[in-house]
Structures are given as structure tokens and as C-alpha cells.
Amino acid sequence: MLRTSQNLSQKQTLQQKLSPQQIQFVKLLQLPTIGLEQRVKQEIEINPVLEETDPLQDETLSVEELNQEWDDRESEKGTEEAESEIDPVDKNEQIDWDSFIQNTEYDGNTYTYSQSDQEWRDLPNPYHESLLEELEQQVSLLDLNDDEKLIADQILGSLDEDGYFRRDIEAVVDNIAFNHGRLVDSNAVERVRKRIQQLEPVGIASRDLQDCLLCQVKYTDADPVVRKTAVSLLENEWDAFEKKHFEKLKNRLNVSDEELKVVFDLIRGLDPRPGAVLSPQEDTHQYIEPDFEVYYEPAGDESSGEGEFVIHLNQRNVPALRISPEYKRMWENLKIKKKNAGNDAQTRKFIKDKVESAQWFIDSIRQRQNTLMKTMKNIVALQEDFFKHGEGLKPMILKDVAERIQMDISTVSRVVNGKYVQTHFGVYELKYFFSEGLETESGEDVSSRVVKKILQQVIDNETKKKPLSDQALTDILQKKGYKVARRTVTKYRESLNLPVARLRKQII
């Protein structure tokens, strides 16, 4: 027998929800300087109440004038409510203009720039032909029939970002037959591809790396004997060449160490990615805009060790913001109108919403600036030696800074992500200062970046004819007093993009 029943129970759960203001602050916090500039311009476009101010021209109504106008209107409010029926929305939509005008003006610019600088920034970039357009022009100069032109168009349209033609030839044949109703054979496709390979840059539309280097070697202006040896090496000894089996290559090619070195130098000077060369139009030169400037200024004699750090937050490209006083006047005009109450109520609600949105935005920028400065000051405090001398980086994790500023680790992560600092010793990403620690034989903690730097120096100074294995590198670091395991050395070597010993081998 089935029994059914209903139960009533209470359940208490803890949930964390972010308000729209908090979400806006989080999004602004992770933006770098250039991104913040773009975000401010976007907000000015979508919110008519928010406007950019000119530091040289102050057209803002004075606080006294705003207060006087507001008091005059407030004194008349009772009479107006008695004479006409006010929309209920108006009762809950009062704006404290005194607070808004005082608290929402944001003098974002802490640096000045000349008008000529702005003119240079507004100049459009000159037009330059792309690599594909240049290749199409070169192909148009070749003596090709109609079928070959269709094949060339298919090949150029199939090049990958490195300039290689990795598409199956039969697919090109089928595509031309399906879209153009023309039958071409695979031999014709290969002939056109080889002709395109001879265009600039030489080696474009190659099938693979071996094909690319072989094409470039054949058309280089090197010594004929060296060129012939290089062609033979690439055609017949590719496997031994990839694995750097120098002894096998010398025996099979019947050359000396010096001759083999010349051949390797020739091949090393070739371009393995002929299509990766960006045109001036595509190469936008993404310059780093430091978000901070940190300098140490000694007090008096440098030997005394006394001084202070100067920390600046870069606000050069963030315009000064304010709430437009014109909307204050518009609000006052709406208060004295007696007709079109329904439309006026919508207008008042629109103004109130936009003013609050502008205030939230400016407050979020202020909060962003405070959080960034607080984080940067604590990073400097934890890494004093580095900012003084350019060395002596200490182990530091996000939690160390989060505890000092009493914020969540995720907040610190957003602050350091994509941000840079200008120092006397160069420009560094804030992530650079965060690293795990290793213990030395003396019991001192050192940053893993210090160990990586020493590892890089050891590999740079090794004998290239007989590179050091990971175990040999481990032994050297341990002799220097660093307690590291071989797997740790392998991880650090890979993070430095350094190949294994066999692939670092060179002919001397």
C-alpha cells in the first residue's frame, strides 16, 4: 500500500551575491590603463549625464548656486503639490544634487599632455598591402591559364598563418570541380604550388618545414658548394639533421666539422615561417603602457641607506569626469511643469537612473585607484631590495599581499593581471614579483625566479659541443647551495623554453 504525505521543513543556506556596483568594480579592477581609457569613453557614450571636463575651463555650477536653486524649488514644492496631482514616482525620486556634484567630480588626469600629442594620436594609420594581396599581385604576373589561375586562387586561400599549404591536393581538385565545373589534375596543382613557392617570400605555400627550407636553400645566393651540400643534407639526411647527429652527417656527407658548421649556419639563417611576417598594417606595435611608476629616492648620502619610495599610478589617458550640471537644470525645469505629468515622470526616472549610474561608475574608478595603490605599496614593501637595487627578489605569493591589504586573493589576482610597473631597472609585469620559494643549504628562502636566472646563466655558458644534461644541471645548482630535484630543474628549463641537451648541441 502506497502512503503519501506532505512535509514542511525549513532550510538555511548561505549565498553570496554581488550587487551591480560590485560587479562593475570587479570589471574595472582587472582593466589595465589602456583598457580603462576605452571603458571610460564607452561609459561617456552610453550615459549622457556623465561628461568629460576640461581642467583648463571650469564651467561647473558652483555648489552654492546649486544649493540655492535647490532650496528655492523645495520651498515651492508644497504649493505645487496642492495645485496639481503629482505622479507617485516623483515622491521617491529625489536627487541630492549637493552630494552628487561634490562626490562625483573625478579629476582623473594626474599628467598633462599637449594638444600636438592628441593630434598625433588621432592620425589614421597609413594603408599597407597585406601579404595575401602582395602574393595575388605576384601571381597575376605569372603566365597562367584559366585553370592554373583557379588553382593559384585555391592555394593562396588555403595558406595557414605560417604560410604553409597543408591542404590535401585532392581537396583542391574536388573544390574546383564542384564550384567552377572545371576538371584539373593533381599534377597541375603541384606545378602551380611550386611556382608560387618561388615568389616572395621564398618558401611560401610549402608542404612542411623540410620542403620550405629546401626551397629557400635552392634559391639562396650562397657558395655553390655549400648550397649543394645543404640541399643534399635536407633531401637525404633530414632525420639525422633534426636529431643533430653530427658524426653521422659528417660521415655521410663526407665533410669536416668546419664545413658542416657552415652548412648549419646557412640553414639556420633561413626563415621557417615565411608567412608569419606581418605587414606594417597588421603589426600594430602593442606598446606596454605601465600602470605604475616606482622609484627609490635616497635621502642625503646613499651610503646611509635612508630614503623613500615614490609610487605613481598612471592616469594619463583617463579623462576627468563629472556629473553634467545641465541635467540639474533639466531636473529643476521638470519640477515646475504642470502638464504632461506622465511623460515628466518617465523623464525624471531616466535622469535619476543615469545620475546614479554615473555616480556608481565614478565611485568604482575611485575604489579601483585606491585598491591598486594599496596593492602596489605592499608589493614594494615586500620586495624592497629589488626596487632599490634591481635584484634580490624574495618568494612571494598572492596570499602574502592579500593578508596585508585585508582583501581576497582573487582581488589581488585581478589587480596584478595584465598590469605593469616602470622602475629604474626596466618595465616588469606585476606577476613577475610573485613566485614560489626554495630553501638553500643555509636555510634561506630564495625566489624560484632567482634559481631560473642562475639556470639560464649555466646553460648559456655550457660547452655547446657537449651540453649539460638535466642531472648535470641539478648537480651544479646543488653545489651552489640550492636544494632542487632533477624534475624541478626539468620544469624550470621547460618554462624557460630551453630544449633538452641533445637539441642544444652545436658545432663549434
N, C-alpha and C positions, 0 to 999 in steps of 0.2 A: 504494500500500500504506500502510495506516494504521499508525502507530507510537505506542504508548502507553508512558508512563514515569512514574515517581513521583520527585519531588524533595523533599528535606528541606532546609529553609532556616530561618534564624533572623532575626527582625526585632525591632529595639529601638525602642520608641516611648515618648514621654514624655506621661503623662496626669496631670491634676490632679484629684483627687477630694477633696471636702470631707467631713470627719467630721460626725457628727450634732451634736457640740458646736459646730463651726464654723458649721454651718447655723443652729443656734439663736442663736448670737451675731449673725450677719448679720441675722436677722429682728428681733431685739431692737434692734439698732443703728438701724434705719430707723424705729422707732416714735417718735412724739412723746410728750410727757409723759402726755397723757390715754390714748393707746393703750397705753403701758407699764403704767399703772394697771390697765386692763382685762385685759391679758395676765397680770399677776401674780395677779389674782383668779381667772382661769381656771386657772392652774397650781396654785393652792392647792386648787381644787375637784377636780382630777383626780389630785393627788398627796397622799395623806393624811399622808405623812411631813413635808411642808413645811407650816409653820404661821406665822401672823402673831403677833407678840409685842406685848405692851403695854409701852411704855417705862416706865410707872409701876409695873408689877408684874413682878418678875423671878422666875419660877417655874422657871427652867432649873437643872438639876442642876449643881453646881459641877464643874469639871474634876477636882479632887482626888477627889471622890466617885465620878465615873465611872471614873477610873483605878483606884481601889481595888477597885470591883466587878469591873472587867475583870481585874485581877491575881488576884483570888480565883477567878474562873471558870477562868482559864488554868491555875492550879495544880491544879485538879481535872480538867482535860481528859484527862490521861494515864490516870487511874483509870477515867473513863467509857468511854474508847475500849477499855480492856481488858475491861470488863464487858459491853459491848454492841457490836453491829456498827453502825457509823455509815454513813449514806448517803454515797457518794463525793462528792456535790455539796458536802457540808459542808466537805470538806477545802480547797476552793478558794473558799469564800465567807466569808472573814474580813473584818470591818469594823474599820478603825482609828477607833474612836469618838473618841479623843482628837483626831485630826486633823479629823474631821468637825465635832465640837462647836465647836472653836476657829475653824475656817476657813469655816464655812458660816453663822454668825450674821451677818445683814445688818441694820444699823441704818438702813434706808432713809430714815427721816424726818430731814431736817435742819431742818424747820419744824414748829411745833406748831399745832394748831387746837383750838378749844374744842368742847365737846360740843354746844352750841347750833348751831354751824356744821354738824355732822354731821346734826343733826335737820332742819335746813332742806334739806340735800341729799337726805334720804330722803323728803321730802314729795312725794306724787304731783302731776303736773300737772293742773290743772282741765280738764274736758272742754269743748270748744267745737265748735260745729257747723261742718262743712266747707262750702265754697262750694256743692257739689252738693246737700247737704242743705238749705241755705237756698233754693236755686232750686227744689227739689222742693216745699218748703212754699209758696213763692210761686205755683207752677203750680197747686197744689191749690186755691188761692183763685180761680183763673180759672174762668169759666163755660165749660167744655169738655165736649163729648160724649165718648162712649166711644172713637170713632175718633181724635179730637183728643188724648185722653189718651195713647193708644198712640203717636201721632206725637211728642208732647212728651217722652215717655219715651225714644224713639229719639234725639231731638235732644240731650237732656241727656247721654245716654250716649255721644254721639259728639263732645263738645267736646274740643278739644285743650288743652294746658297753658296757652295764652294766652287761652282762652275762645272760640276761633273754631270755627264749624261748617263744616268743609271737605269734608264727605262729600257725595257725589253724591245728589241728591234721589231719583233713580230707585232708588238702592240702598235708601233708607229704605222706599219703596213696596214693593219686592220683599221686603224683610225682614219687613215686617208681614204681607204676604200669605202668606209661607212659614211663619212661626212662629205667627201668630194666625188665619190664614184670613180676614182682612178685607181688602177692596179699598178703597184710598184713592187719590186722585189727587194729582199733584204740586202742584197749586194749593193744596190743603188743607195740604200740608206747608209751603209757603211762607207761608201765612197764619199758621200756628201759630208758625213761626220768627220772624216779625215781631212777634208778640205777646210772645214770650219776650225779644226784643231790648229791650223797654220795661221789663223787670224790672230789679231792682238786682243787680249793677251794670249801668247802661245801656250797651248795645252788646254785651252777651253774645250768643253764637250768631250773630255777624256772618259774612258770607261772606269778606270781605277787609278790609284796612285802610280803604279808601275807604268801604265800607259801614259800618264801625264808627264812623269819625269823623262821617259824615253823620248817623247815628242819634243820636249824642250832641249834635251841634250843634242838631238839631231840637228836642231836649228840654232845652236849656240855658236858663237864665233871663237871658241876655244881652240887650242892647238889640235890639229887633226889627229895626232897620235893619241893624245889624252881623250879626245872625243870618241875615237874608235874603241878605246879600252872601256870607257864609260858605257857605251852602247852595248858592248859585249857583256859587261857586268850586269846591266839592267835586264837584258834579254835572257841570259843563260844562268845567272847566279843570283837570282832575286832572293831566294830563301836564305842563302849564306849572307847576303848583304843585309837583310832585315835583322838577322841574329848576330851580326858583327863578328863573324868567324873569319878573322883577318888572315890566319895562317892558310885556311882553305882557299881564300880568294887569291892570295899571293901565288900559291902553287898552281891553281887552275888558270889564272891569267898570266902567269909567268912574269910577274913584276916585282920590284923591290918595295921596301917599306915607303921610301920617298915617293915613288911613282904611284903607289896605291893611295898615299895621303893626298896627292894632287888630284886624283880622280874623286876621292871622297869630298874634297873641298869644292870641286866643281859641282857635284851633285847636291851638296849642302847649300849651295848658293841658288838653287832653283826654287821655284815657287810651287809648293804642293797644293795651294788653294788659289788657282788663277781667277776664280770668280768671286773671291772674298774681298777684293779690293773695292772699297766703297767709292762712289763718285763724290765730288765735293758737295753735291746737293744732299746726298744721303748721310754724309759724315757731318753730323750736327755738332760735334765737339762738345760733349756734355761736361762742361767745366764744373768742378766742385765749388759750391758756394758754402764756405764754413759757417756753421750756425753759431759758433763761439770763437772768441779770441781770448787766449790765456797767456799772460806774460808775468814773469817774475822780476820785480824791481828791487834790487838790493838797496838797503838803507845805509848810506855812508860807505865805509870801506867794505868791499866784497868779502874780505877775509873774515870779517866779523860774523858772517853767517846770518845777519839780520836783514829783514826785508819783508815784502808783502806781495801777494799775488793780485794781479789786476785781471778781472774776468768781465768780458763784454758779451752781451747777447746781440747777435746781428739782427737788426730790424731795418736794414737799409731799404729793402724793397717792399716793406709793409706800410701802406699809406696811413695817415692819421684819419681816424674815424670819429663820427659824431652822429647824434640824432638830429635830423633836419628840423630847424625851427619853423620852417614853412608849414609842417604838419601840425605844429602847435597852433598856428594862426587858423589853419583849416578847422581844427577841432573847436576853437572858440567861435568861429563863424557858424558852425553847426549847432552850437548851444543856443544861439539867439534866433534860429529859424523856427517858424511855427507850422510851415507847410511841409508836405511830403514826409511825414514822420516815419513811415515805413522805410523809405529809401535812406533817410538820415540815420536810422538805427543801424542799417547794414553798413553804411559808411563809417559810423563811429566804431562798430565792431571790427571793421577792416583796419582802421587806424590803430586801434588798441592792440590788435594781434600783431601787427607789424612792428609797433614800438616795442612790445615785449620781446619779440623775436630778435630785434636789433640789440636790445639790452642783453639778452642771453648770449648773443654772439660776441659782443664786446667783453662781457664778463668772462666768457670762455677763453678768449685770447689773453686777457689779463692772468687768468688762472694758469694758462699754458706757460706764459712767460715766467711766472713765479715757480712753477714746478721745474721747468728747465733750468733755471738759475740755481735752485736748491740742489738739484741733482748734480749739476756741474761743479758746484762748490764742494760737494762731498767727494766727488771723484778726484778733484785736485787735492783735497785733504788726505785722501788715502794713497795718492801717488805723488807726494810732494817731491821726492827725489827725481822722478822722471821729468816733471815740469820745471825743475830747477836746472838739471844737468843733461837731460835728454837720454838718460839711461837709469838703470836700477828699478825696472818695472817689478812691482810686487804682485803676488797672487791676489786676485780679487774676483768675486762673483757678484751677480745681481743682488743676492740676498744681503751682502755687506752694505750696499748703498741703500737698499730698501729699509733696512733696520734703522739706519741713521736718519733718514728723512721721514720715517714712520709712514711709509706708503707700501702698497702691494708690489710684489715682484713684477707683476705684469705691467704696472705703471712705469717702472724703471726700464723695462724691456722696450716699451713704446718710445720712451724718451731717447734711448741710445740707438734705436734702429734707424739707420739712414742719416744720422747726424754726424757732423764733422767739427773738429776744433783746430784752429790755427794757433801754432806755438812757434817759439824761436827755432824749433828743430824740424819744422815741417807741418803738414796737414795730416791729421790722423782721424780715422773713424772712431767714434766713441767705443765701439765694440772691441777695438784694439786693446783697451785698458782692462778688459775682463778676460781672465784666463785662469786655468787651474794651477795648482801649486805642486811642486816637487820638493822633496826633502833632500838636502845634501848630507854628506857624511858628518858635517859639523852640527847637524840638527837645524840648519837654517832653511826656511821656506823660500823657494825661488819660483818665479813665474815660468810656465811652460814655454812662453814666448822666448824667454832667455835661452832655454835649452835648445829650442828650434834654431835660434840665431847661431849658437855655437855649432850645432849640427850642420847648418848651411856652410859655415866657415870651414869646417873639417872636410866636407865634400868638395868645396871649391879648391882646397889646397891639396887634395889627394893626387896621387900619380894616375894620370888618365890612362896610361897603358895598362895599369892593373888597379882598377877601382876597389874601394873597400866594400866588403860585404856588410850586411846589417849587423852581424855578430861582431865584426871588427869595429864598426862604429859604436856599438854598445860598450865594448871594452875600453875604447878611447874616452867615452863620456864618463864611465865609471872611474877611470884613472883621474879624471878631472874633478871627481868628487860628487858626481850626480848619480843618484840611485835610480837607474832606469833599467827596464827589462827590454829584451830584444823586440818583443811585439810592440812595445811603446815606441822604440826607435823606428820601426817599420811604419807605424801610424803617423809619426811626425814627418818622416820622409815623404810619405804619400801626400800629406797635407801641404807640403812644400812643392808638390808636383815634380819631384825628383824620381827618375826611373831607378830600377834595380841596377846593381853593379855591372851586370853584363851589358846593359844598354847604355851605360855611361862610358864604356870603353872607347878610347880613341887612339888613332895612330899618331905617334909622336915622331 
